[in-house]
C-alpha cells in the first residue's frame, strides 16, 4: 500500500499559482510572507466557511444583516483562509487549510458543504494535515498584522471575510453592535480597507449585482483558478482590482477607503465619527510565542482618532504590549 504523502511537506520557495499551506509548512510560509510584505503593500483576503445558519431577507437593514453575520460567524468555524500579497505588478497567493472544522459534527449548511466538496476542498485531508486556528492566529498576528501600518486590505463583498479574520485573530465573539464591528475593522486593519464589489458598483451599474467570477469574465480576465477555494479567489480578487484600476477612471481607491458593500451607510458614519474602542490591538500572545515571553500581561488600549495623522488610528506607546 502506497504511503499517503503529507501535502504540506517541503514545498519549494518558488511561486507557481497558489501555495497550499498545512501544519507542516505553515511556519515556513508565514516567514516567507513576513519577508515579502515589505515589498507588497496590498493584502487581498478571502475565506471559505460552511455556509449560513441564519440568513437575511432582501431589503433587510444593515443592523439586521450584521445580526445574522455575528450569529453565523460566532457559531461556525473557518475552513480556508486565502491571502494574496500584491504590488500591482506581481501577486503572490497562499491558501491556509484549517483543521478545526469537522464537516460531520460541526454547525454547517449541507448545501454549502457539497459545493465546497465539488470545488475541490478535501475536508478529511484538512482534518488530518490542516492548521490549528490557534497556531494560525498567532502566526498571522506576528508575521502579517502586527506593525501593518501602510498595508491596504482588499476584499470582494468582504463582510464575512473580515469577520472571520477578526474572529481568528481575537478568538472571541464579534462585537454586539455594527458600530463596534466597524470600529474593530478599523482598529485591526487600519483605515485602508477596500471592498471591490462596492467599488465596482460605483464604477458601473452593470457590475452592481455580479459575483467575482462573472465580473472577471466581463473584464476579460483569463483565469484558470478554482472558484470557492480561498487562495484562488483571493488571487482572482487581486486581478479584478488591478484590472479595474487600469480601466476605469472612477475606480479610485482613496475615495472608497473604509466602505464595505452591504454596510455602506454605517461605514460612512463610522468614518465621519470614529468610535472609541477598548479592544486589544493584538490578541493575548502570552505563553504562545517566545518573542513575547518577557511581557506579563496584555491590556486593551484606548484607541483614539487623530485628525492630524491623516485619519490613522493612533495608540500611545508602548504600541502592542505593556508589562503588568
KARAFEN-V549788 format. One record per helix or strand of 3 or more residues. SS is the DSSP state (a for helix, b for strand). FROM is the first residue (numbers start at 1). TO is the last residue. If there is no record, write none. Layout:
SS	FROM	TO
SS	FROM	TO
This chain:
b	18	21
a	26	36
b	42	49
a	62	74
b	78	86
b	91	98
a	110	118
a	123	129
a	133	145
b	152	155
a	159	170
a	178	189
b	193	195
a	196	203
a	205	207
a	212	218
a	230	247
a	253	256
a	264	272
a	290	292
b	303	305
a	307	309
